[in-house]
Amino acid sequence: MSEQSFLSKTLTDTVLTRRSFLKWSAALGGTAALAGGLKFGLKAAEAAAENYAGEGAWVSAACWHNCGGRCINKVQVLDGVVIRQKTDDTHPDDPLFPQQRSCARGRSQRHQVFGVDRLKYPMKRKNWEPGGGKKELRGRDEWVRISWDEALDHVASEFKRIQGKYGNEGFLTPSWGTSRLLCAFGGNISCWGMVSSGAWPDIQNLMTGRTTGSNDRLDIAANTKLIVLWGTNSIWSKGTHQTYFLLQAKRNGAKIISVDPFYNDTAQALADEWIPVRPSTDAALLVGMAYHMIKNNLQDQEFLDKYTVGFDHDHMPEGADPRENFKDYVLGTYDGVPKTPEWASEICGTDPDIIRHFAQEVAGVKPMLFSSAAAAARTYLGEQYCQAFMTVGWMTGNVGIPGGAVSNGLFGGKTLVKAGSVGVESIENPLGASEFNVVSPNRVVWDEVWDAILTGEYTTGLNKKAPLNVQALVYFYDAASYPSIQGAGNGLNQMPNLNKGIEAHRKVEFVVTTDIVLSTRSKYADIVLPATTPWEKPGYLTELSGGEALAYYQHVAEPFYEAKDENWINRELAKRLGLDPDLVDAVPLKQQLYNQLAGAQVIKKNGVDYEPLLTITQADIDKLGAEGTPQTGRISYQEFEEAGVYQVPRAKNDKFGMVTNDAFRADPEANPLKTATGKLEIHCQPLADKILSHGWTTTDPIPQYHPPFQGYEDTYSDWGKKIKGKYPLQLYTIHYARRAHSVFDNIPQLREAFPEEFMMNSLDAKARGVKNGDIVLITSPYGKVIRPAYVTDRMMPGVTTLGEGAWVEKDEASGIDKAGATNSLCGTTPSGQGVQPWNTLIVQVEKYEGPIKLEPDAKWPQRVPIKEA
């Protein structure tokens, strides 16, 4: 019997149980195989789906991952089974009322939720026993199925043992936030630091008073004449929305310039010019631009004098040294080094004439959007880039005007529709907590976690160290904070220096995770508890498109095999630990959903006030299984449930638009910024003081360029004589189209569509005898990976890149990572305010001719820890 006829018969003639469906439906996703070895292809899947044409209900389904998109996915559900998937089709597409379309990742969500590699049962390592049990086998041990009672008893017993022996300082949660359970149990060591945002947070807080946002997208589309995209590749990193909004500005006549080491897909699709720059040297390029502007009097001096402090010696903050101003630094007045375009070019690799042309263009165009992504700030000494970016942007005067902004981000605007709170109050960590980006006791910066576990001490401030004796790594997520960044390697896989991370996991006495698949963090655990995905929960609300739309992600399917939600897990463990279960499971998931629905607000036509979004009847409350009071809103709950999304329609000249800093621009005295001086601070002593207090690196009060550790200058053994060193190439890590960080890397369809290729320039490849498709060995001071080479002139010479987030597959004999996980190459080098400097890295590349055979990623077997007969 053929594949197609077999499937057609199975679907049409057989009454399927959910479990039997899940077994074969996962295989329908592509190349994954069932335990018995039978494979089904995409064509067979499509043919099978035709049998369900027109049947089943369409449900709005969550795409809950951290890509920045947050789009609409809809699934067709028949008898509790997902048979099709599509994206937003609730209304015709229009720039004023755009559809919330999903990308390839979102459209592959069903292959994650129903994949053959979903965790079905609680498991423990075969050689685990209390206290560790052959800890060196973590990551390569076999897995044994156990019951929930066994698993929970083991976890509770280990928690009690570790607390009794080491105190609560023995627990660390190497993930976002903390665990309600551990807080109720006495607390834990937590992690902190700057991850996605790089060095921007302190710049936002102290230089600008948190006003680095852009204008409303309609204002930019209608009014801007020039858009500078610095380090932006929205087509890959954020899917559809931002690229579509940029397209509207381009259609209205805006010119787009892309600044990036790589002529990326967004630049190819939209940019009129590409300006290459070496990673971690962006500050030098900006300072060189400033020199040309100052020497030719191109800066908006009136704006600088009125709205900023620190540009020149006549406009310094009170108490600052007048010699410590930006203009004199650029001109080399005191250090004798004019920061000319030629000076900048030697560092950043951008031709001096291009630097002059670029400076001339940004200085001569109003209104302009001068927009930076976070990539260039995820570097060592990343603060110096952010300082320089804001300063050069302010030199153009494009602040507080229609169509003009100097922004960390592309589009801003008012929140037009928003969800209510889930209604869960946090539990204070008894070991203490602090501001998100402030170093403090009992909090270890991400970059230092593995070193701290291995060495027994961590940094608590300038010249301050404290002892640390972590013996339990606990990867729990709390349902109150979902959409959880579940599964797929968050934690170990996404933190610097994977090799040390694996060592740390093999050192401690206990590692426990909740997960949906055997991600990297779970692969190196002792006990893994299978968790439900948001598709298997009652539902939740999330904002889309910067707050123009509100998605209602709904219940799709019943829990997969024995998977349980985090609230249930916390509650059962609380009982075993002698805690009040109602403390850790304070608000049931159905009530959390109701609280979000009842508290949802939508802006009124006046553009200022808000009103309830939903009319909710007692029948609706009963249907939701919650407690509440009926209310009146703009639309009915039934309408919202059916559509799965509510979007506020826009119109030209509506009252929902926003120009960032327009009030400050109109009257800076009456509307001061929340900075020390009330103005935009080019000279910012509070920033320099704050960075110094962390104890890793320093930054100047004004923008300056200093060579970063393992930056371009360190590709030379002798910078003066220009003699290349052991690691002659730079590598930076990009967001990759097949993943949202580490999420989705287990999906065969995405692996086939987006192979994990190592990108390098043809000149660098030729010098090493490397051709397109060859397997290359990439070596850094911290580790080695092998990958197929993609040789292209889209990458500037001397620079290489690899998509971040691949699930590490370490060859234990050689130490080589076959998957190309970039954190196998990145080191643990804290910088500034706790920034992880992923994009500051030096490597050597050579053609690989070793014994490891590298099959295409799509052919790799999925991680199925326990195969069923």
Secondary structure, DSSP 4 states (H G I P E B T S, - for coil): --HHHHHHHHHHH----HHHHHHHHHHHTSS-B-TT--B--HHHHHHHHHTTTT-SEEEEE---STTS----EEEEEETTEEEEEEE--SS---TTS------TTGGGHHHHHT-TTB--S-EEETT-BTTBSSGGGTTTS-EEE--HHHHHHHHHHHHHHHHHHH-GGGEEE-SSS--HHHHHTT--EEEE-B-TTTTHHHIIIIISSS-----BHHHHHHH-SEEEEES--HHHHSTTHHHHHHHHHHHTT-EEEEESSB--HHHHHH-SEEE---TT-HHHHHHHHHHHHHHTT-S-HHHHHHHEESSSTTS--TTS-TT--HHHHHHTTTTS----HHHHHHHH---HHHHHHHHHHHHH-SSEEEEE-SGGGSSTTHHHHHHHHHHHHHHTT-SSBTTBEEEESS-B----EEPPP---PPPP-TT----TT---TTEEEGGGHHHHHHHSEEEEETTEEEE----EEEE---GGG-S---STTTTTTTSS-HHHHHHHHHHSSEEEEEESB--HHHHT-SEEEEB--GGGSSEEEEEEGGGTEEEEEE--SPPPTT-B-HHHHHHHHHHHHT--HHHHS-S-HHHHHHHHHHT-EEE-TTSS-EEE-EEB-HHHHHHHT-----B--SEEHHHHHHHSEEE----TT-TT---TTHHHHH-TTTS--SSSSSSEESS-HHHHHHHHHHSS----SS----PPTTSGGGGEEETTTTEE-SS-EEEEEE--TT-BTTBTTT-HHHHHHS--PEEE-HHHHHHTT--TT-EEEEE-SS-EEEEEEEE-TTBPTTEEEEETTPPP-B-TTT-EESS--GGGT-----BTTTB--TT--EEEEEE--SS-----GGGSPP--SS---
